[in-house]
Amino acid sequence: MGTNPEQIMSTPEGHDPQVTWIGRDRPAFDRIAPEAPVQPAPTTPSPAGTAEQFPLGRKWLLPAGVALLAVLLSVVLWRVLHPKPAAVPLANQQNIPLISVMTPGIRAVTSTVTFTGAIFARYDMPIGNDGDTGRIVGIYAEAGDHVERGQLLAKVSDSVIIPQINRLEAGVEQAKAQAALSEAEYRRAKGVEAAGALSAEDIEKRKATAITDAANVKVAEAQLAETQAKLGRTRLVAPIAGTVLTRTAEVGQIAVQGGPALFRIASGGEVEMRGQLAEQDLAQVKIGDPATVHLTGLSQAFEGQVRLLGAVIDPLTRLGEIRISLKPDPALRPGAFARGMVSVGKAMRPVVPQTAVLTDANGSYVYVVNGQSRAERRAVRVADTTSDGVVIASGLMGNEHVVTTAAGFLRDGEQVKTTTTSVAQPAG
């Protein structure tokens, strides 16, 4: 049974003219567009052409691979022979510091020993109430006054002692009268002893009575003198001439016998400086060495000399006492803070700037630059500090290159670069 070919349908209106309807049993055919401009179709290599070029590409593939392999081997060999330096972290990258150094040399310096302390009265005499307890009724001296020996400072009430003295004075008169009567009776008895008017016993009794009454006079006089002495103790007077340092007595205050001092007087106005000196410095100082004392806030220097050196060293602080005698001066007030300096002789020492000397728990030290341009820590012992710098007692010979600034930022053994070295000139 045959199959009728499908009827070819016309292209509907509004549809793309490119659409071609092909029947099931009809071979495909190209639809020719009416009066369309003819454009050349793109040339595509045919399978036959590709088959013809393939042997030519394969011919060059082997030399290209050999060349590429040679290049790779060259790169690997270069990496092995010239390894790339390891990357340094940014935190570990450092620049060599540039520092200033100097050669201190050796110069003649006057060695001094310095210390601190305070001004004291050389003889500080406390004055209190050594009489009976009483109320202070008068003050006659102030702190800072110069007083003479025996001058009245304060007065304690004597309202009780005065009547006692009056009574004792009357008792002395009474005792004297009784003693005179007894003495007269004894003389009369001795006058009639030869006539036998009185017995020997009566005469002896009158003699004893006369002696007893005479002794009573002495007792009354002693009691009167004691009370008068108590009256004198109600007057607080200066036992020596000097300057009143302190006054704690006030009018109306109860002055207790043996209580705290009411006045303090510097004998003769003499003053001295007392301080603590380091053990190693104490061995260099001698009694009689000249000394200079400076007070805080005063530009004036006070001259003196070493009067006393401590006989013992404090085992905890390793310090000993030193006293400098000074001439009296109104500016030298006891209690004032002072700085003393004792000259102990001249010596040849290196002198470096104060900025070059550092201090930590291990002591004083400086940094020097060695022959390999590396910073080297050097322990030193400071002898003195002057206006020219720090005098080094030990640790430096004077020919080293000492770092003058920024030494606190260096590390022992660190590589450094130095500027022009300055050489200290010796003092003329």
C-alpha angles and dihedrals in degrees: 000000000000129000120231115228113247116255113254108242121218120242110268119237115266095025127115111272088219092074113102124195114215125190122230095250097029121100117242118261135181118252113226115223111228115253093338116159110260113239123188113251117238113266113243123187112256121230089250092056092049091052089052095052098045097081090054094055092047089053092063097038097082098052091046091053092049091051092048091050091051090052092050091049090050091052092048092048091050091051090051095048095040108036117193112251115253114263113253114220114244091240090059096046109105136179120221105254120237111223139176119241137181139193105231098197120191125288137176109262132173108243113226135178117218130197140157132235142125141274117262136178108256092223110024108187119192118211122200140155111290094170133074119311111272146146120274110241102175142026117200105171137050133205110279095028119129109229133188127228111282094016114146114252104170140346131224121209113273098184091120099040097052094063090046091054091049091052093048092048089055090048090054091053091049092049091049092052092050091047091051091051093049091048091051093050090050092052092051091049090052089051095058095038092099093051091053094235091135129036121242090249093059091049092052091049092053090049092052091048091053092050092047093050091049089052090050088057090056091048092051091047091050092051090049091050091050092052091045088053090053088051089054090053090060085072113073106207134176110264091200139020113262148098124305107239102180138004122197097163117110132184109265093024118132108241107211119208108254091006128137120311115278095194136019120205130191108222110240091346091276115158136184140182119246122196146149121258127199116253095244092048094047090065091059097052124084131191109267097030113142116255138187124212126200125193125211111263095013125099091197117103120216118214123218143136138242108275103172139011123201116259093213138042120227105245092213103045098024089225132132132202123258128184126198118199114221135189115253112269131163089232092059099084117175112251095032117134112247141181118215131200125191122195110224101174145288126290141164108258139159114251120204132178117272090242090063096061118079130182134206138153091295094054137255121338144162134206120241128187113235129205092276091059091250128135113248125191114230123190114223139181117227115223100181145336118235136169088267094055141272118332111222115214097186139356099060132070095196099247098082125108100246120197107237102189139020091022089137090068095054130093127215108268096013118149111246141177119222134210125221109316117237120210120213114233117229116250113260 
